[in-house]
Amino acid sequence: MTPYEILLSIAVPRPNGSEACERTAAFIADRMVELTPGVTVQEFFLRPYMPAMVGLFMLVAAVACVLLVLRRRPWIALLIALLIPAVYLLEFEVNVPVVSRIAGRTGTNIIADFLPSGPIEEYITFSAHYDSKTELLDHQQRKPVHNFAPVAMVCLIVASVLGIVAGARERRSFRGRHPRLSASRSSRSRLYSPRARHSGADARAVIRARRIAVLLGIVGVAGLFMLTFVFAGGLFMPIEKQSPGARDDGSAVALLLSMADKLARGSAASGGPALEHTAVRLVFFGGEEVNMQGSTAYASSEIAKAGGFNKGIVVNCELLGGDEPYAYWESSGTFLSKFPSSEKAIELYQSALSSLGLAPAVAAGSIFDDSGPMLAAGFQAVTVGNSDPERPDSYHNAGDGVGNVRPERLNEFERVLFAMASALDGRGR
């Protein structure tokens, strides 16, 4: 089967935690077992609803923070306001489950090794993710929401601090005018009572601080409401409006499955290279659309080091088969930690394009994908695909269908990837 024919059979909505996603993983695993004995199915703890659950937690915490400021419990509000970014960083930056542990299940990565006829001297890994995702806003539309989220968190912290400052000023003013008033329970009740009388200047300052605190709190809640809307909105889309994930990342999965068939036959007549000294690994990741959980589990495991593949190049495939030029992403990683792509991997990619008479790949900036955890773990990785950085396409919606994939471009990309493996193999001879 051609890559496009394979794509037609898997281009259905495959969100993490769904039966369709599990069927896709089983289909890939069964196909790999038919083609090579070197198959490993890696299980990992998958949190399929992680973004939605984190978003909901932050929204509830934000509302609680504002209510506590209004009820003059600013210290508790501050603790909650500080907890929001802490949970966000732990979940998204460190990939530590805090609130997303609920509703966890087993996820799988499928790893298939194809060994050469002679002694191994070079290693190359090609990877893609088989899960899909649907969101109410596309990549470009949700950028302002993501960018505003840190501002919203800061607003909640400042609102809590202003509540503390206002309370302190209120207490000083009250005690200055009632020096003999004891710190009894009744006096404290009177102190915090909204009916307490203050001097005109103090009263205006306290009222102004509280109003600003409430306003900032509302801004914080609004920002985190929008973030939760972005994180969780796609879960409520009807199946006919969910993303089939054709280019993100079904086309890459289909291409790797096609490559596996040719690697198993191991001859030029099959359309693939007859490799003598280069071992090829194909990795199909789960959990990419929920913060790269599959690739994070793989990069930190002994499986990634098995057979020496950690010493070779890793080529992660995204958004293949479109009309856009060949591209590579210069870095990958999270909001705070981006890692530069491997110069060696980029050079091999550009050399393969040149050997086939194709135009050089364009630099497409940074990406948040499976090459990030690999680069963080020290792998020589790069993400490649078809992309125009000047005119980014829209994904994570129903428009990402097979109609956006050109079969001839997918076949051409297969030749590029095989040319990379052949170039490595030539070095080993």
C-alpha positions in Angstrom: 0.0 0.0 0.0 1.1 3.5 -0.7 1.4 6.0 2.2 -1.7 7.8 1.0 -3.7 4.6 0.9 -2.6 3.8 4.4 -3.6 7.3 5.5 -7.1 6.8 4.2 -7.6 4.0 6.7 -6.3 5.9 9.8 -7.5 9.5 9.2 -10.3 9.5 11.7 -10.5 11.5 15.0 -8.1 9.8 17.4 -8.1 11.8 20.6 -6.2 10.4 23.6 -8.3 8.1 25.7 -10.6 7.2 22.8 -11.3 3.8 21.4 -10.2 5.1 17.9 -6.8 6.0 19.3 -6.4 2.6 20.9 -7.4 0.9 17.7 -4.8 2.9 15.8 -2.1 1.9 18.2 -3.1 -1.8 18.0 -3.1 -1.5 14.1 0.4 -0.1 14.1 1.7 -2.7 16.6 0.2 -5.6 14.7 1.6 -4.4 11.4 5.1 -3.9 12.9 5.0 -7.4 14.4 4.3 -8.8 10.9 7.3 -7.0 9.5 10.1 -7.3 12.0 11.0 -9.3 15.2 12.5 -6.1 16.7 9.2 -4.7 18.1 8.8 -3.2 21.6 5.5 -1.9 22.9 6.3 0.6 25.7 3.6 1.3 28.2 3.5 4.6 30.1 1.1 6.4 32.4 -1.1 8.5 30.1 -3.2 11.5 31.4 -5.5 11.9 28.4 -7.4 14.9 29.8 -4.5 16.7 31.3 -4.9 20.1 29.6 -8.6 20.3 30.4 -8.2 19.2 34.0 -5.3 21.6 34.6 -7.4 24.4 33.0 -10.4 23.6 35.2 -8.3 23.6 38.3 -6.8 26.9 37.6 -10.1 28.5 36.8 -11.7 27.2 40.1 -8.6 28.4 42.0 -8.8 31.8 40.4 -12.4 32.3 41.3 -11.6 31.2 44.9 -8.8 33.7 45.0 -11.1 36.6 44.1 -13.7 35.5 46.6 -11.1 35.3 49.4 -9.9 38.8 48.6 -13.5 40.0 48.8 -14.0 38.3 52.1 -10.7 39.8 53.4 -8.7 36.6 53.5 -5.9 37.9 51.4 -3.2 35.6 52.8 -5.1 32.5 51.8 -5.9 34.1 48.4 -2.1 34.6 47.9 -1.3 31.0 48.6 -3.9 29.9 46.1 -2.7 32.5 43.6 0.8 31.1 43.9 -0.4 27.6 43.6 -1.9 28.2 40.1 1.4 28.9 38.3 3.1 26.2 40.4 0.7 23.6 39.2 0.9 24.9 35.6 4.7 24.6 35.6 4.7 21.2 37.2 2.2 19.8 34.7 3.3 21.5 31.5 7.0 22.2 32.0 8.1 19.3 34.2 5.4 16.8 33.1 4.7 15.9 36.7 1.0 14.9 37.3 -0.6 17.0 40.0 -4.2 17.3 39.2 -4.2 15.4 35.9 -3.5 12.0 37.7 -7.2 11.5 38.0 -8.6 9.5 35.1 -5.2 8.3 34.0 -4.8 5.2 31.9 -2.1 3.2 30.1 -0.6 4.7 26.9 1.6 3.0 24.4 4.6 3.8 22.2 5.4 1.4 19.4 9.1 0.9 18.6 10.2 -1.2 15.6 13.9 -1.8 14.7 15.1 -2.8 11.3 18.7 -4.0 11.3 21.1 -4.0 8.3 22.7 -7.0 6.7 26.2 -6.2 8.0 27.7 -4.8 11.2 26.0 -1.7 12.5 28.0 1.5 12.3 25.2 4.1 12.0 21.8 4.6 13.6 18.8 6.7 12.6 15.3 7.0 14.1 12.2 8.2 12.3 9.3 9.1 14.6 5.7 10.3 14.4 2.7 10.5 16.8 -0.5 8.6 16.1 -2.9 10.6 18.3 -5.0 13.6 17.2 -6.6 16.6 18.9 -9.6 18.9 18.3 -9.7 22.4 19.6 -12.1 25.3 19.2 -9.3 27.7 18.2 -6.5 26.9 15.8 -2.8 27.5 16.4 -2.8 31.2 15.5 -6.1 32.0 17.2 -5.1 30.6 20.6 -1.7 32.2 20.7 -3.0 35.4 22.3 -4.8 33.3 25.0 -1.7 31.4 25.8 0.4 34.5 25.9 -2.1 36.3 28.2 -2.2 33.4 30.7 1.0 34.4 32.6 -0.4 37.9 32.8 -3.7 36.6 34.3 -1.7 34.6 36.9 0.3 37.7 37.8 -2.9 39.7 38.2 -4.2 37.2 40.8 -1.0 37.4 42.7 -1.0 41.2 42.7 -4.7 41.3 43.7 -3.9 39.2 46.7 -0.9 41.3 47.7 -3.1 44.5 47.4 -5.6 42.8 49.6 -2.9 42.2 52.2 -1.6 45.8 51.9 -5.2 47.2 52.2 -5.8 45.1 55.3 -2.5 46.1 56.9 -3.3 49.8 56.3 -6.8 49.4 57.7 -5.5 47.8 60.9 -2.8 50.5 61.4 -5.4 53.2 60.9 -7.9 51.6 63.3 -5.3 51.0 66.1 -3.8 54.5 65.7 -7.2 55.9 66.6 -8.0 53.3 69.3 -4.6 52.7 71.1 -6.3 51.1 74.2 -8.4 48.7 72.2 -7.3 45.2 73.1 -6.7 42.4 70.6 -9.6 40.5 71.8 -11.9 38.5 69.6 -14.5 41.2 69.7 -11.9 43.9 68.7 -10.7 41.8 65.8 -14.2 41.4 64.6 -14.7 45.1 64.9 -11.4 45.7 63.1 -12.3 43.7 60.0 -15.9 45.0 60.0 -16.7 47.1 56.8 -18.4 49.5 59.2 -15.0 50.5 60.8 -14.3 54.2 60.6 -11.0 55.6 59.3 -9.6 58.9 58.4 -10.6 60.3 55.0 -7.2 59.7 53.3 -6.8 56.2 54.8 -10.3 55.2 53.8 -9.8 56.4 50.3 -6.5 54.5 50.0 -8.0 51.3 51.4 -11.1 51.5 49.1 -8.9 52.2 46.1 -6.6 49.3 46.8 -9.5 46.9 47.3 -11.2 48.1 44.1 -7.9 47.6 42.1 -7.5 44.2 43.7 -11.0 43.1 42.7 -10.5 44.5 39.2 -7.2 42.6 38.8 -8.8 39.5 40.1 -11.6 39.7 37.6 -9.0 40.1 34.8 -7.1 37.0 36.1 -10.3 35.0 36.2 -11.2 36.1 32.7 -7.8 35.1 31.4 -7.9 31.7 32.9 -11.4 31.2 31.8 -10.3 31.7 28.2 -7.3 29.3 28.8 -9.7 26.7 30.1 -11.9 27.3 27.1 -8.9 26.7 24.8 -7.8 23.6 26.7 -11.2 21.9 27.1 -13.5 23.2 24.4 -12.6 20.5 21.9 -13.8 17.7 24.2 -17.4 18.8 23.6 -17.2 18.9 19.8 -19.4 16.3 18.0 -17.6 13.6 16.2 -18.3 15.0 12.8 -16.6 18.2 13.7 -13.5 16.7 15.3 -10.1 16.7 13.5 -9.3 13.6 11.5 -5.6 14.5 12.1 -4.6 13.9 8.5 -1.5 16.0 8.5 -1.2 16.3 12.3 0.0 13.6 12.3 -1.7 10.8 10.3 0.3 11.4 7.1 3.6 10.9 8.9 2.3 7.7 10.6 1.2 6.4 7.2 4.6 7.2 5.7 6.5 5.4 8.4 4.2 2.4 8.0 5.0 2.4 4.2 8.7 2.7 5.0 8.5 -0.3 7.4 7.1 -2.5 4.6 10.0 -1.5 2.3 12.6 -1.9 5.1 11.3 -5.4 5.8 11.8 -6.4 2.2 15.3 -4.9 2.3 16.0 -4.3 -1.4 16.1 -1.5 -3.8 13.5 -3.2 -5.9 11.0 -2.7 -3.1 11.5 1.1 -3.3 13.6 1.3 -0.2 17.3 1.2 0.4 19.3 -2.0 0.9 21.1 -0.9 4.0 24.3 -2.7 5.0 25.6 -0.8 8.1 22.7 1.5 9.2 20.1 0.4 11.7 16.7 2.1 11.4 14.2 2.5 14.2 10.6 3.6 13.7 8.9 5.1 16.7 5.1 5.8 16.9 4.4 8.0 19.9 1.2 8.2 21.9 0.2 11.2 24.0 1.8 13.9 21.9 -1.2 16.1 21.8 -1.3 16.1 25.6 2.1 17.6 26.3 4.3 15.0 24.7 3.7 12.4 27.3 4.7 9.5 25.1 8.0 10.9 23.8 8.9 12.1 27.4 8.4 8.5 28.6 10.5 7.2 25.7 13.3 9.7 26.0 13.9 8.9 29.7 13.6 5.1 29.3 16.2 2.4 28.8 14.3 1.4 25.6 15.6 4.6 23.9 19.2 3.6 24.7 18.8 -0.1 23.7 20.8 -1.1 20.6 22.7 2.1 20.5 20.0 4.2 18.9 20.6 7.0 21.4 23.9 7.6 19.6 22.2 8.2 16.2 20.1 10.9 14.6 16.4 11.3 15.3 14.1 12.7 12.6 10.6 13.5 14.0 8.0 14.0 11.3 5.1 16.5 11.4 2.6 18.0 8.9 3.8 16.0 5.9 2.3 16.0 2.4 1.1 19.5 1.9 1.8 22.1 -0.8 4.2 24.0 1.5 8.0 23.9 1.0 10.1 21.4 2.9 10.9 22.7 6.3 12.7 22.0 9.5 12.1 23.6 12.9 15.0 25.3 14.5 14.1 24.4 18.1 11.5 22.5 20.1 10.4 22.6 23.7 8.1 24.0 26.3 7.2 27.6 27.0 10.3 28.1 29.2 12.7 25.5 27.9 13.4 25.4 24.2 16.2 23.3 22.8 18.0 23.9 19.5 17.7 21.2 16.8 20.7 19.1 16.0 22.9 20.7 13.3 24.1 17.2 12.2 20.5 16.1 11.7 19.6 19.3 9.8 22.7 18.9 7.6 21.8 15.3 6.7 18.2 16.4 5.9 19.4 19.2 3.6 21.9 16.9 1.9 19.2 14.4 1.2 17.0 17.1 -0.4 19.9 18.2 -2.5 20.7 14.7 -3.7 17.1 14.4 -5.0 17.3 17.7 -6.8 14.8 19.4 -4.4 15.0 22.9 -3.0 16.6 23.3 0.4 14.4 23.2 3.5 13.3 26.5 5.0 13.7 27.2 8.7 10.2 27.3 10.3 11.1 28.6 13.8 10.2 26.8 17.0 7.7 24.0 17.6 6.2 22.3 20.6 6.4 18.6 19.7 8.0 15.2 20.3 11.5 16.3 19.3 11.6 18.5 22.5 11.9 15.7 25.0 14.4 14.0 22.7 16.6 17.1 22.5 16.3 17.6 26.3 17.6 14.1 26.8 20.6 14.7 24.6 19.4 13.1 21.3 20.5 14.6 17.9 17.0 15.4 16.9 15.1 17.6 14.4 11.5 17.9 13.3 10.9 18.0 9.6 7.8 18.5 7.5 6.1 20.7 4.9 5.4 24.1 6.2 5.4 27.8 5.2 6.3 29.9 8.1 4.9 33.0 6.3 1.5 31.4 5.9 0.9 28.9 8.7 -1.9 26.4 8.1 -4.7 25.5 10.5 -4.8 22.2 12.4 -6.7 20.7 15.4 -10.0 21.1 13.6 -12.2 19.3 11.1 -10.4 21.0 8.2 -7.3 18.8 8.7 -8.6 16.1 6.4 -7.1 13.9 3.7 -8.0 16.4 1.1 -5.0 18.5 2.3 -2.6 15.8 1.6 -1.1 15.3 -1.9 -0.1 11.7 -2.5 2.8 12.6 -4.7 4.3 14.8 -2.1 4.0 12.1 0.5 5.8 9.6 -1.8 8.5 12.3 -2.4 9.0 12.7 1.3 9.4 9.0 1.7 12.3 9.2 -0.8 13.8 12.0 1.2 13.8 10.0 4.4 15.3 7.0 2.7 17.9 9.2 1.2 18.9 10.3 4.7 19.3 6.6 5.8 21.2 5.8 2.6 23.6 8.8 3.1 24.4 7.5 6.6 24.9 4.0 5.3 27.4 5.3 2.7 29.4 6.8 5.5 29.6 3.4 7.2 31.1 1.6 4.2 
